[in-house]
Amino acid sequence: MQIDWYRLALWLTLAFINLGFAQIKSMNARFWFLISLIIGPVATVLIVTKKKKRIIYSLHRIISKKLKDDNNS
């Protein structure tokens, strides 16, 4: 049995890219890295299309606080 090093390198690169996407979206990066090793490009689609209400809520809270601070000064 011969290992296809090119495909292995691409698969690992994709897993690391997914790890970065998961961190950006405040998701569990380790979990998504491991899932990416198993299902590869499907994990990328799931990460990119999954919406996090927490991110939207956090941004809304930060913007609201900034606007309130600007109005008080």
N, C-alpha and C positions, 0 to 999 in steps of 0.2 A: 504494500500500500504506500503510495507516494503522496506526500503532502503538497498541496497547491499553495505555495507561500504567497503568491500574489493575492489570491482570494482571501487568505487568512489576514494579510495586512490590510486589505480593504475593509474586511468585516470588523477588525479591531479599531481601525480609524473611524468607522461609522459609529461604533460603540462609544468612543471618546467624544465624538461630536454630539451624540445624543446626551451624554453626561453634561456637556456644556449647555445644551438647550434646556435640560431639566433644571440646572442651577439657575439659569436666567428666569425661568418661569416659577421659581420657588417650589420645585417639586423635589422628591427624594432622589437625588442624583445617583447614589449607589444602586438603589433599586432599579432605576431605568438603565443604568450601565449593564447590570446583570441581565435584565430582560432583553436589552439590545444584543447581547452576545447570543441569545437564543433565537429571537425572532427578527433581528436585523432591521431592514428597512420598514417593516410594519411598525416597529417601535417609534421610528422617526415620525411617521404619519400620526401616530397616536399622540406623541408629545406635542407636535406642532399644532394639531387641531384641537387638543384639549384646552378648554378655557378654565382659568382659575379665578373664581369669584373673589378669592382673597386678595389677589393682585389688584383687581379693579377697586375693591374696597379700600385697600391701603393707599392707592394713588388718590382716590377721592378724599380720604381723610387728610393726606398731606396737603393737597391743594386747598381744601377747606380751611385748614389751619393757617396756611400761608395767606389766604385771602382775609381771614379774620385778623391776623397780625398786621396786615397792611392797612386795614380799616381802622385799627386801634392807634396807629401811629400818625 
